[in-house]
Structures are given as C-alpha cells and as structure tokens.
Amino acid sequence: MCLKSIILNILTVKNLIFNFFLVFNLHAYGFSLSEYKNFYSTDGAQVIESLEKIDDKYWSMESNAEHSLFNFYQKSIFYIENDQIYLVEMQRNLRAFGGLRKEKQEYKINQETKEVEYVFNKKTGKFNFDEFLHGNLTLQLQLKFDLDSNKIPLINKYYFLDKGKIKSKKFTTEFNDEEDNPPSFKITEIRDDDRAYSLWFKDDEYLTTFKIFNDFGARTAVWKLDQSKPLEE
C-alpha cells in the first residue's frame, strides 16, 4: 500500500471517530433551561438577551437590540410543560430609521380559552388559535427543546405571532463542523425569498446560541456571542 493510501485511510478513520464522538456527545446532552444574560455584538451594535425564572411556573425572556439602523425590544412570558413552551404574554417594540418607522406589538394569550388579544400599533383585536404559538424569543427556545440528534437533518414547522396575525416558519437543523465554528447545530429558516436567517447552538447542556445571521436585504448582520453569564452575576 502506498504512503498516500495509508494517509487517506488514517484521515478517514479519524473523521469517523470524530463524527461518532460528536453524535454521541450531542445525543448524550439533554437541553437544560437556566437563567442567564447573554451579550451579542456586530459592527459596534449590541444585543442583551436575558432569561429569568419569575416564580415556580413562569419564565421571562427579554432582548434589547441597539443598532445603527434600529432599536428593538422584545419580551415574552411563558411556562413549560413536557418540553413544550406555552406563551402567555409577548411584547415587541421597534424604532427604525430615526423614528421614520415605529412598531408596537402586544399580545395576551389565554391558553385555556385558546384566545389571543392583541395590539398592533393603533389596531386592536382578538382571535382564536389551535396551534402552539411563539414569538422570536420562545421560538429560539422551542427549537432547542425539539432538537433531536437522531433525526438530523431535522425539519420543523412553527407558528408565531406577528403584526396581529398568526404566521408560520420552517427550520432545518443540521450538524455544523465548519472550521471557524465549534462543533454545533446550525438552524436555518427555510424561506421563499432570497433572504436568510440562521442560528448556531453550541454543543453544551444549555445549547447556547453563540451566533445569529440576519439578512435584511440591503444589509446583513452577524451577531456573535461576546459573553454569557448567570443572571445573578
């Protein structure tokens, strides 16, 4: 056997061992929810995201983004049963282009009556629902609860609240072994247009979101995790 063949065989074995270890390691972890505060940045802009346990049942998740083009605040109140998130309140405020565009959204979700009461700018209303509903924040967490390393690549559909309506999104999840990223999961939104949205979850017990890619059309942004710490610090 020539030297080239021996080297190729060695590399193949190493790749198989690495892939086996990666799959085993990811499958061994179960997603664990814990209070935190994360700091993300891109081109001088910053996002602060926090997760807090309010009481024995409810959680609160907040995100505050300051960018050269916009300021964006969102908050969700929810509870969890059998790895399923139940949203009960959601708020989203956007101010963009020096105030030329403003957006206010508020939702109260009654999980017993299956009714949503909403405010979208100056419009108010109510409607009923049958699906599990999310905002941007709880959707990120539900993707982690639903992650199953035995079913990669994984495609899931989710329903979320936006502008006083129920909309849907599809995501595909795959292993990510790019050289510039640690072993992780890459979650990508399946879209009909030419824009893109992706998240990367670390291979740890919290499935920490360490990178987010946004394609706004005219511009793109890569939000990278600068610091993650327990909320009490």
Contacts in CASP RR format, 6 or more apart in sequence:
PFRMAT RR
TARGET T0000
AUTHOR 0000-0000-0000
METHOD contacts of the structure
MODEL  1
MCLKSIILNILTVKNLIFNFFLVFNLHAYGFSLSEYKNFYSTDGAQVIES
LEKIDDKYWSMESNAEHSLFNFYQKSIFYIENDQIYLVEMQRNLRAFGGL
RKEKQEYKINQETKEVEYVFNKKTGKFNFDEFLHGNLTLQLQLKFDLDSN
KIPLINKYYFLDKGKIKSKKFTTEFNDEEDNPPSFKITEIRDDDRAYSLW
FKDDEYLTTFKIFNDFGARTAVWKLDQSKPLEE
22 175 0 8 1.000
22 177 0 8 1.000
22 183 0 8 1.000
22 203 0 8 1.000
23 149 0 8 1.000
23 175 0 8 1.000
25 183 0 8 1.000
25 203 0 8 1.000
26 149 0 8 1.000
26 175 0 8 1.000
26 183 0 8 1.000
26 185 0 8 1.000
26 203 0 8 1.000
27 149 0 8 1.000
27 150 0 8 1.000
29 203 0 8 1.000
29 204 0 8 1.000
29 205 0 8 1.000
29 207 0 8 1.000
30 205 0 8 1.000
31 83 0 8 1.000
31 144 0 8 1.000
31 145 0 8 1.000
31 147 0 8 1.000
31 205 0 8 1.000
31 206 0 8 1.000
31 207 0 8 1.000
32 205 0 8 1.000
32 206 0 8 1.000
33 51 0 8 1.000
33 59 0 8 1.000
33 80 0 8 1.000
33 141 0 8 1.000
33 206 0 8 1.000
34 51 0 8 1.000
34 206 0 8 1.000
34 230 0 8 1.000
35 50 0 8 1.000
35 51 0 8 1.000
35 52 0 8 1.000
35 53 0 8 1.000
35 230 0 8 1.000
35 231 0 8 1.000
35 232 0 8 1.000
36 50 0 8 1.000
36 51 0 8 1.000
36 206 0 8 1.000
36 228 0 8 1.000
36 229 0 8 1.000
36 230 0 8 1.000
36 231 0 8 1.000
37 48 0 8 1.000
37 49 0 8 1.000
37 50 0 8 1.000
37 228 0 8 1.000
37 229 0 8 1.000
37 230 0 8 1.000
37 231 0 8 1.000
37 233 0 8 1.000
38 48 0 8 1.000
38 49 0 8 1.000
38 50 0 8 1.000
38 208 0 8 1.000
38 209 0 8 1.000
38 225 0 8 1.000
38 227 0 8 1.000
38 228 0 8 1.000
39 46 0 8 1.000
39 47 0 8 1.000
39 48 0 8 1.000
39 225 0 8 1.000
39 226 0 8 1.000
39 227 0 8 1.000
39 228 0 8 1.000
40 46 0 8 1.000
40 47 0 8 1.000
40 48 0 8 1.000
40 49 0 8 1.000
40 212 0 8 1.000
40 223 0 8 1.000
40 224 0 8 1.000
40 225 0 8 1.000
40 226 0 8 1.000
41 47 0 8 1.000
41 223 0 8 1.000
41 224 0 8 1.000
41 226 0 8 1.000
42 67 0 8 1.000
42 221 0 8 1.000
42 222 0 8 1.000
42 223 0 8 1.000
42 224 0 8 1.000
43 68 0 8 1.000
43 221 0 8 1.000
44 68 0 8 1.000
45 65 0 8 1.000
45 66 0 8 1.000
45 67 0 8 1.000
45 68 0 8 1.000
45 221 0 8 1.000
46 65 0 8 1.000
46 66 0 8 1.000
47 63 0 8 1.000
47 64 0 8 1.000
47 65 0 8 1.000
47 66 0 8 1.000
47 223 0 8 1.000
48 63 0 8 1.000
48 64 0 8 1.000
49 61 0 8 1.000
49 62 0 8 1.000
49 63 0 8 1.000
49 64 0 8 1.000
49 137 0 8 1.000
50 61 0 8 1.000
50 62 0 8 1.000
50 63 0 8 1.000
50 231 0 8 1.000
51 59 0 8 1.000
51 60 0 8 1.000
51 61 0 8 1.000
51 231 0 8 1.000
52 59 0 8 1.000
52 60 0 8 1.000
52 61 0 8 1.000
52 62 0 8 1.000
52 231 0 8 1.000
53 59 0 8 1.000
54 60 0 8 1.000
54 77 0 8 1.000
57 79 0 8 1.000
58 77 0 8 1.000
58 78 0 8 1.000
58 79 0 8 1.000
58 88 0 8 1.000
59 77 0 8 1.000
59 78 0 8 1.000
59 79 0 8 1.000
59 80 0 8 1.000
60 75 0 8 1.000
60 76 0 8 1.000
60 77 0 8 1.000
61 75 0 8 1.000
61 76 0 8 1.000
61 78 0 8 1.000
61 137 0 8 1.000
61 138 0 8 1.000
61 141 0 8 1.000
62 73 0 8 1.000
62 74 0 8 1.000
62 75 0 8 1.000
62 76 0 8 1.000
62 137 0 8 1.000
63 72 0 8 1.000
63 73 0 8 1.000
63 74 0 8 1.000
63 75 0 8 1.000
63 136 0 8 1.000
63 137 0 8 1.000
64 72 0 8 1.000
64 73 0 8 1.000
65 71 0 8 1.000
65 72 0 8 1.000
65 73 0 8 1.000
67 221 0 8 1.000
69 96 0 8 1.000
69 97 0 8 1.000
69 219 0 8 1.000
70 94 0 8 1.000
70 95 0 8 1.000
70 96 0 8 1.000
70 97 0 8 1.000
71 94 0 8 1.000
71 95 0 8 1.000
71 96 0 8 1.000
72 92 0 8 1.000
72 93 0 8 1.000
72 94 0 8 1.000
72 95 0 8 1.000
73 91 0 8 1.000
73 92 0 8 1.000
73 93 0 8 1.000
74 90 0 8 1.000
74 91 0 8 1.000
74 92 0 8 1.000
74 93 0 8 1.000
74 135 0 8 1.000
74 136 0 8 1.000
74 137 0 8 1.000
75 89 0 8 1.000
75 90 0 8 1.000
75 91 0 8 1.000
75 137 0 8 1.000
76 87 0 8 1.000
76 89 0 8 1.000
76 90 0 8 1.000
76 91 0 8 1.000
76 135 0 8 1.000
76 137 0 8 1.000
76 138 0 8 1.000
77 87 0 8 1.000
77 88 0 8 1.000
77 89 0 8 1.000
77 90 0 8 1.000
78 85 0 8 1.000
78 86 0 8 1.000
78 87 0 8 1.000
78 88 0 8 1.000
78 138 0 8 1.000
79 85 0 8 1.000
79 86 0 8 1.000
79 88 0 8 1.000
80 86 0 8 1.000
80 145 0 8 1.000
83 145 0 8 1.000
83 146 0 8 1.000
84 132 0 8 1.000
84 142 0 8 1.000
84 145 0 8 1.000
85 132 0 8 1.000
85 134 0 8 1.000
85 138 0 8 1.000
85 141 0 8 1.000
85 142 0 8 1.000
85 145 0 8 1.000
86 109 0 8 1.000
86 111 0 8 1.000
86 132 0 8 1.000
87 107 0 8 1.000
87 109 0 8 1.000
87 133 0 8 1.000
87 134 0 8 1.000
87 135 0 8 1.000
87 138 0 8 1.000
87 161 0 8 1.000
88 108 0 8 1.000
88 109 0 8 1.000
88 110 0 8 1.000
88 111 0 8 1.000
89 107 0 8 1.000
89 108 0 8 1.000
89 109 0 8 1.000
90 105 0 8 1.000
90 106 0 8 1.000
90 107 0 8 1.000
90 109 0 8 1.000
90 135 0 8 1.000
90 138 0 8 1.000
90 161 0 8 1.000
91 105 0 8 1.000
91 106 0 8 1.000
91 107 0 8 1.000
92 103 0 8 1.000
92 104 0 8 1.000
92 105 0 8 1.000
92 135 0 8 1.000
92 136 0 8 1.000
93 103 0 8 1.000
93 104 0 8 1.000
93 105 0 8 1.000
94 101 0 8 1.000
94 102 0 8 1.000
94 103 0 8 1.000
94 104 0 8 1.000
95 101 0 8 1.000
95 102 0 8 1.000
95 103 0 8 1.000
96 102 0 8 1.000
102 121 0 8 1.000
103 121 0 8 1.000
104 119 0 8 1.000
104 120 0 8 1.000
104 121 0 8 1.000
105 118 0 8 1.000
105 119 0 8 1.000
105 120 0 8 1.000
105 161 0 8 1.000
105 162 0 8 1.000
105 163 0 8 1.000
105 164 0 8 1.000
106 118 0 8 1.000
106 119 0 8 1.000
107 116 0 8 1.000
107 117 0 8 1.000
107 118 0 8 1.000
107 119 0 8 1.000
107 161 0 8 1.000
107 164 0 8 1.000
108 116 0 8 1.000
108 117 0 8 1.000
108 118 0 8 1.000
109 115 0 8 1.000
109 116 0 8 1.000
109 129 0 8 1.000
109 133 0 8 1.000
110 116 0 8 1.000
110 117 0 8 1.000
113 128 0 8 1.000
114 128 0 8 1.000
114 129 0 8 1.000
114 130 0 8 1.000
115 126 0 8 1.000
115 127 0 8 1.000
115 128 0 8 1.000
115 129 0 8 1.000
116 126 0 8 1.000
116 127 0 8 1.000
116 128 0 8 1.000
116 129 0 8 1.000
116 133 0 8 1.000
116 161 0 8 1.000
117 124 0 8 1.000
117 125 0 8 1.000
117 126 0 8 1.000
118 124 0 8 1.000
118 125 0 8 1.000
118 126 0 8 1.000
118 127 0 8 1.000
118 161 0 8 1.000
118 164 0 8 1.000
119 125 0 8 1.000
120 163 0 8 1.000
120 164 0 8 1.000
123 164 0 8 1.000
125 164 0 8 1.000
127 166 0 8 1.000
129 159 0 8 1.000
129 166 0 8 1.000
131 159 0 8 1.000
131 166 0 8 1.000
132 142 0 8 1.000
132 158 0 8 1.000
132 159 0 8 1.000
133 159 0 8 1.000
133 160 0 8 1.000
133 161 0 8 1.000
133 166 0 8 1.000
134 142 0 8 1.000
134 158 0 8 1.000
134 159 0 8 1.000
134 160 0 8 1.000
134 161 0 8 1.000
135 160 0 8 1.000
135 161 0 8 1.000
135 162 0 8 1.000
136 160 0 8 1.000
139 158 0 8 1.000
139 160 0 8 1.000
139 169 0 8 1.000
140 199 0 8 1.000
140 209 0 8 1.000
142 158 0 8 1.000
143 156 0 8 1.000
143 158 0 8 1.000
143 171 0 8 1.000
143 173 0 8 1.000
143 187 0 8 1.000
143 199 0 8 1.000
143 201 0 8 1.000
144 201 0 8 1.000
144 207 0 8 1.000
146 154 0 8 1.000
146 156 0 8 1.000
147 154 0 8 1.000
147 173 0 8 1.000
147 185 0 8 1.000
147 201 0 8 1.000
147 207 0 8 1.000
148 154 0 8 1.000
152 173 0 8 1.000
152 174 0 8 1.000
152 175 0 8 1.000
153 172 0 8 1.000
153 173 0 8 1.000
153 174 0 8 1.000
154 172 0 8 1.000
154 173 0 8 1.000
154 174 0 8 1.000
155 170 0 8 1.000
155 171 0 8 1.000
155 172 0 8 1.000
155 173 0 8 1.000
155 190 0 8 1.000
156 170 0 8 1.000
156 171 0 8 1.000
156 173 0 8 1.000
157 168 0 8 1.000
157 169 0 8 1.000
157 170 0 8 1.000
158 168 0 8 1.000
158 169 0 8 1.000
158 170 0 8 1.000
158 171 0 8 1.000
159 166 0 8 1.000
159 167 0 8 1.000
159 168 0 8 1.000
160 166 0 8 1.000
160 167 0 8 1.000
160 168 0 8 1.000
160 169 0 8 1.000
161 167 0 8 1.000
169 189 0 8 1.000
169 190 0 8 1.000
170 189 0 8 1.000
170 190 0 8 1.000
171 187 0 8 1.000
171 188 0 8 1.000
171 189 0 8 1.000
171 190 0 8 1.000
172 187 0 8 1.000
172 188 0 8 1.000
172 190 0 8 1.000
173 185 0 8 1.000
173 186 0 8 1.000
173 187 0 8 1.000
174 185 0 8 1.000
174 186 0 8 1.000
174 188 0 8 1.000
175 183 0 8 1.000
175 184 0 8 1.000
175 185 0 8 1.000
175 186 0 8 1.000
176 183 0 8 1.000
176 184 0 8 1.000
176 185 0 8 1.000
176 186 0 8 1.000
176 200 0 8 1.000
177 183 0 8 1.000
181 200 0 8 1.000
181 211 0 8 1.000
182 202 0 8 1.000
182 203 0 8 1.000
182 210 0 8 1.000
183 203 0 8 1.000
184 200 0 8 1.000
184 201 0 8 1.000
184 202 0 8 1.000
184 203 0 8 1.000
184 210 0 8 1.000
185 200 0 8 1.000
185 201 0 8 1.000
185 203 0 8 1.000
185 207 0 8 1.000
186 198 0 8 1.000
186 199 0 8 1.000
186 200 0 8 1.000
187 198 0 8 1.000
187 199 0 8 1.000
187 200 0 8 1.000
187 201 0 8 1.000
188 196 0 8 1.000
188 197 0 8 1.000
188 198 0 8 1.000
189 196 0 8 1.000
189 197 0 8 1.000
189 198 0 8 1.000
191 197 0 8 1.000
194 217 0 8 1.000
195 215 0 8 1.000
195 216 0 8 1.000
195 217 0 8 1.000
196 213 0 8 1.000
196 215 0 8 1.000
197 212 0 8 1.000
197 213 0 8 1.000
197 214 0 8 1.000
197 215 0 8 1.000
198 212 0 8 1.000
198 213 0 8 1.000
199 209 0 8 1.000
199 211 0 8 1.000
199 212 0 8 1.000
199 213 0 8 1.000
200 209 0 8 1.000
200 210 0 8 1.000
200 211 0 8 1.000
200 212 0 8 1.000
201 207 0 8 1.000
201 208 0 8 1.000
201 209 0 8 1.000
201 210 0 8 1.000
202 208 0 8 1.000
202 209 0 8 1.000
202 210 0 8 1.000
208 225 0 8 1.000
208 228 0 8 1.000
209 225 0 8 1.000
210 224 0 8 1.000
210 225 0 8 1.000
211 222 0 8 1.000
211 223 0 8 1.000
211 224 0 8 1.000
211 225 0 8 1.000
212 222 0 8 1.000
212 223 0 8 1.000
213 220 0 8 1.000
213 221 0 8 1.000
213 222 0 8 1.000
213 223 0 8 1.000
214 220 0 8 1.000
214 221 0 8 1.000
214 222 0 8 1.000
214 223 0 8 1.000
END
